[in-house]
Structures are given as C-alpha cells and as structure tokens.
Amino acid sequence: MNDMTPTKIEDVSKNKISKGEKVFIVLDGILALGGLVMIVLGFIADFYPGKPEDNWTGQAAFQNAMHLSYRWFGVILILVAALIAAIALNGFARKNDTDNERALRRAQRLKIISESEKVTAEQEAAALAAKEEPKAVEASDPCEHCEKAQKAEEPKAEEPKAE
C-alpha cells in the first residue's frame, strides 16, 4: 500500500533542483517567452491595417536593422531556447546520475565494510571464548605439578630402622 519507506522519503527529498538549474530554467523561459512575444508582434504587424511604417509595432525599423521580420526572429529565439534547454537538462541529468551512482557505490562499500566488521568481531569473540575456556584435566593423566603436590600431601610412612 504505502511504498514510501523512510529511505525512499530521504531519497526523494535529496533530489532538489540546484540553483544553477533554476537559473537556466528561468533564463530559458524568458528567452522562449521573448520569442513568443516577437511572433505575436509579427502577426500583429503583418495584419495591422495601414502602412507598415505607420503601425505602432516598429517592425519596419526592426526589419531594416536586422533583415528579419518579428516572426522569424521569434522563431529563432524559440529554437535557441529549446537548444539551451536540451543542453542544460542533459548536463544536469548527467551530473545527477553520477551523484546517484557515487552514493550507491559508497553505500555498497559501507555495507561490505560493516559486514566484514561483524564477521571479524564474531571471530574475535570466538577466539577470546576459546582462550578463556579452562582446559579439563583428566584424572588418569595428571600433570607433573599436580603429582608433586599430591606426593607432598601424603603422609610418609615411617620405615622401621634396621638395627
């Protein structure tokens, strides 16, 4: 049902838009909006009644200076905006992918390290337990030290003196 575990929620919150992406998006949007405005002004100038030099759009002066009409200049602006958007989004997507791959590799390394630490801790605990275990001494095979102690404790039988 609810597939948003805490780790997935953290991953979603980490995918924020950077300041550079915001700047490119805003500038690209302004450029595309300018292109649309130029296209609309081109239509208004073409279909405005009267002489092109007399209308309020100023297309005649623009056309003399740029050798383009408003419409074609607007189309060029929109194409440039689309090209900039494609390049910027591709670059930011690539950067995001490399960051995600780097985080994944780091998580895998940390997982391997933590698993190896668990294994080494278990091995050390087993080694300590083996060292601390007292060795059982069998009664049939006493050590030399124990034999000497037992002989010292036994009462010595007095031997009759030969006269």
CYANA upper distance limits for C-alpha pairs under 8 A (distance plus 0.5 A):
  4 MET  CA      8 LYS  CA      6.14
  4 MET  CA      9 ILE  CA      6.56
  5 THR  CA      9 ILE  CA      6.81
  6 PRO  CA     10 GLU  CA      6.76
  7 THR  CA     11 ASP  CA      6.76
  8 LYS  CA     12 VAL  CA      6.72
  9 ILE  CA     13 SER  CA      6.79
 10 GLU  CA     14 LYS  CA      6.73
 11 ASP  CA     15 ASN  CA      7.24
 17 ILE  CA     21 GLU  CA      6.72
 17 ILE  CA     22 LYS  CA      7.29
 18 SER  CA     22 LYS  CA      6.91
 19 LYS  CA     23 VAL  CA      6.69
 20 GLY  CA     24 PHE  CA      6.75
 21 GLU  CA     25 ILE  CA      6.57
 21 GLU  CA     88 ALA  CA      8.17
 21 GLU  CA     89 LEU  CA      8.46
 21 GLU  CA     92 PHE  CA      7.71
 22 LYS  CA     26 VAL  CA      6.63
 23 VAL  CA     27 LEU  CA      6.60
 24 PHE  CA     28 ASP  CA      6.34
 24 PHE  CA     85 ALA  CA      8.06
 24 PHE  CA     88 ALA  CA      7.54
 25 ILE  CA     29 GLY  CA      6.49
 25 ILE  CA     85 ALA  CA      7.78
 26 VAL  CA     30 ILE  CA      6.67
 27 LEU  CA     31 LEU  CA      6.68
 28 ASP  CA     32 ALA  CA      6.66
 28 ASP  CA     81 ALA  CA      5.86
 28 ASP  CA     82 ALA  CA      8.29
 28 ASP  CA     84 ILE  CA      7.41
 28 ASP  CA     85 ALA  CA      6.89
 29 GLY  CA     33 LEU  CA      6.47
 29 GLY  CA     81 ALA  CA      7.97
 30 ILE  CA     34 GLY  CA      6.56
 31 LEU  CA     35 GLY  CA      6.82
 31 LEU  CA     77 LEU  CA      6.95
 31 LEU  CA     78 ILE  CA      7.55
 31 LEU  CA     81 ALA  CA      6.37
 32 ALA  CA     36 LEU  CA      6.82
 32 ALA  CA     77 LEU  CA      6.81
 32 ALA  CA     78 ILE  CA      5.36
 32 ALA  CA     81 ALA  CA      5.98
 32 ALA  CA     82 ALA  CA      8.26
 33 LEU  CA     37 VAL  CA      6.69
 33 LEU  CA     78 ILE  CA      8.44
 34 GLY  CA     38 MET  CA      6.67
 34 GLY  CA     74 GLY  CA      7.60
 34 GLY  CA     77 LEU  CA      7.75
 35 GLY  CA     39 ILE  CA      6.78
 35 GLY  CA     73 PHE  CA      7.66
 35 GLY  CA     74 GLY  CA      4.31
 35 GLY  CA     75 VAL  CA      6.69
 35 GLY  CA     76 ILE  CA      7.86
 35 GLY  CA     77 LEU  CA      5.33
 35 GLY  CA     78 ILE  CA      5.70
 36 LEU  CA     40 VAL  CA      6.75
 36 LEU  CA     74 GLY  CA      6.48
 36 LEU  CA     75 VAL  CA      8.28
 36 LEU  CA     78 ILE  CA      7.77
 37 VAL  CA     41 LEU  CA      6.60
 37 VAL  CA     74 GLY  CA      7.70
 38 MET  CA     42 GLY  CA      6.55
 38 MET  CA     70 TYR  CA      5.67
 38 MET  CA     71 ARG  CA      6.47
 38 MET  CA     73 PHE  CA      7.34
 38 MET  CA     74 GLY  CA      5.19
 39 ILE  CA     43 PHE  CA      6.89
 39 ILE  CA     70 TYR  CA      6.36
 39 ILE  CA     71 ARG  CA      4.65
 39 ILE  CA     72 TRP  CA      7.80
 39 ILE  CA     73 PHE  CA      8.09
 39 ILE  CA     74 GLY  CA      5.45
 39 ILE  CA     75 VAL  CA      7.47
 40 VAL  CA     44 ILE  CA      6.74
 40 VAL  CA     71 ARG  CA      7.80
 41 LEU  CA     45 ALA  CA      6.50
 41 LEU  CA     57 THR  CA      7.15
 41 LEU  CA     70 TYR  CA      6.93
 41 LEU  CA     71 ARG  CA      7.90
 42 GLY  CA     46 ASP  CA      6.60
 42 GLY  CA     59 GLN  CA      7.80
 42 GLY  CA     69 SER  CA      7.20
 42 GLY  CA     70 TYR  CA      4.98
 42 GLY  CA     71 ARG  CA      5.20
 43 PHE  CA     47 PHE  CA      6.68
 43 PHE  CA     71 ARG  CA      7.55
 44 ILE  CA     48 TYR  CA      6.14
 44 ILE  CA     57 THR  CA      8.16
 45 ALA  CA     52 PRO  CA      7.39
 45 ALA  CA     55 ASN  CA      7.54
 45 ALA  CA     57 THR  CA      6.52
 45 ALA  CA     58 GLY  CA      8.47
 45 ALA  CA     59 GLN  CA      6.99
 46 ASP  CA     52 PRO  CA      8.12
 48 TYR  CA     52 PRO  CA      8.30
 48 TYR  CA     55 ASN  CA      7.54
 50 GLY  CA     54 ASP  CA      7.37
 50 GLY  CA     55 ASN  CA      7.62
 51 LYS  CA     55 ASN  CA      7.30
 52 PRO  CA     59 GLN  CA      7.76
 52 PRO  CA     60 ALA  CA      6.75
 53 GLU  CA     58 GLY  CA      7.79
 53 GLU  CA     59 GLN  CA      8.26
 53 GLU  CA     60 ALA  CA      6.18
 53 GLU  CA     61 ALA  CA      8.41
 58 GLY  CA     62 PHE  CA      6.90
 59 GLN  CA     63 GLN  CA      6.32
 59 GLN  CA     69 SER  CA      7.24
 59 GLN  CA     70 TYR  CA      7.04
 60 ALA  CA     64 ASN  CA      6.70
 61 ALA  CA     65 ALA  CA      6.77
 62 PHE  CA     66 MET  CA      6.37
 62 PHE  CA     67 HIS  CA      8.03
 62 PHE  CA     68 LEU  CA      7.96
 62 PHE  CA     69 SER  CA      7.75
 62 PHE  CA     70 TYR  CA      8.15
 63 GLN  CA     67 HIS  CA      5.29
 63 GLN  CA     68 LEU  CA      5.62
 63 GLN  CA     69 SER  CA      5.89
 63 GLN  CA     70 TYR  CA      8.17
 64 ASN  CA     68 LEU  CA      8.42
 68 LEU  CA     72 TRP  CA      6.73
 68 LEU  CA     73 PHE  CA      6.73
 69 SER  CA     73 PHE  CA      6.76
 70 TYR  CA     74 GLY  CA      6.53
 71 ARG  CA     75 VAL  CA      6.75
 72 TRP  CA     76 ILE  CA      6.70
 73 PHE  CA     77 LEU  CA      6.73
 74 GLY  CA     78 ILE  CA      6.73
 75 VAL  CA     79 LEU  CA      6.71
 76 ILE  CA     80 VAL  CA      6.63
 77 LEU  CA     81 ALA  CA      6.59
 78 ILE  CA     82 ALA  CA      6.63
 79 LEU  CA     83 LEU  CA      6.67
 80 VAL  CA     84 ILE  CA      6.63
 81 ALA  CA     85 ALA  CA      6.55
 82 ALA  CA     86 ALA  CA      6.64
 83 LEU  CA     87 ILE  CA      6.74
 84 ILE  CA     88 ALA  CA      6.48
 85 ALA  CA     89 LEU  CA      6.40
 86 ALA  CA     90 ASN  CA      6.51
 87 ILE  CA     91 GLY  CA      6.67
 88 ALA  CA     92 PHE  CA      6.67
 89 LEU  CA     93 ALA  CA      6.42
 90 ASN  CA     94 ARG  CA      6.63
 91 GLY  CA     95 LYS  CA      6.75
 92 PHE  CA     96 ASN  CA      6.59
 93 ALA  CA     97 ASP  CA      6.62
 94 ARG  CA     98 THR  CA      6.76
 95 LYS  CA     99 ASP  CA      6.73
 96 ASN  CA    100 ASN  CA      6.66
 97 ASP  CA    101 GLU  CA      6.61
 98 THR  CA    102 ARG  CA      6.50
 99 ASP  CA    103 ALA  CA      6.69
100 ASN  CA    104 LEU  CA      6.66
101 GLU  CA    105 ARG  CA      6.64
102 ARG  CA    106 ARG  CA      6.67
103 ALA  CA    107 ALA  CA      6.65
104 LEU  CA    108 GLN  CA      6.71
105 ARG  CA    109 ARG  CA      6.68
106 ARG  CA    110 LEU  CA      6.64
107 ALA  CA    111 LYS  CA      6.59
108 GLN  CA    112 ILE  CA      6.73
109 ARG  CA    113 ILE  CA      6.63
110 LEU  CA    114 SER  CA      6.52
111 LYS  CA    115 GLU  CA      6.62
112 ILE  CA    116 SER  CA      6.63
113 ILE  CA    117 GLU  CA      6.60
114 SER  CA    118 LYS  CA      6.74
115 GLU  CA    119 VAL  CA      6.81
116 SER  CA    120 THR  CA      6.59
117 GLU  CA    121 ALA  CA      6.45
118 LYS  CA    122 GLU  CA      6.65
119 VAL  CA    123 GLN  CA      6.68
120 THR  CA    124 GLU  CA      6.54
121 ALA  CA    125 ALA  CA      6.60
122 GLU  CA    126 ALA  CA      6.64
123 GLN  CA    127 ALA  CA      6.63
124 GLU  CA    128 LEU  CA      6.63
125 ALA  CA    129 ALA  CA      6.58
126 ALA  CA    130 ALA  CA      6.64
127 ALA  CA    131 LYS  CA      6.78
128 LEU  CA    132 GLU  CA      6.63
129 ALA  CA    133 GLU  CA      6.67
137 VAL  CA    141 ASP  CA      7.85
137 VAL  CA    142 PRO  CA      7.37
138 GLU  CA    142 PRO  CA      7.06
142 PRO  CA    146 CYS  CA      6.73
142 PRO  CA    147 GLU  CA      7.14
143 CYS  CA    147 GLU  CA      6.95
144 GLU  CA    148 LYS  CA      6.81
145 HIS  CA    149 ALA  CA      6.85
146 CYS  CA    150 GLN  CA      6.69
147 GLU  CA    151 LYS  CA      6.76
148 LYS  CA    152 ALA  CA      6.76
149 ALA  CA    153 GLU  CA      6.93
150 GLN  CA    154 GLU  CA      6.94
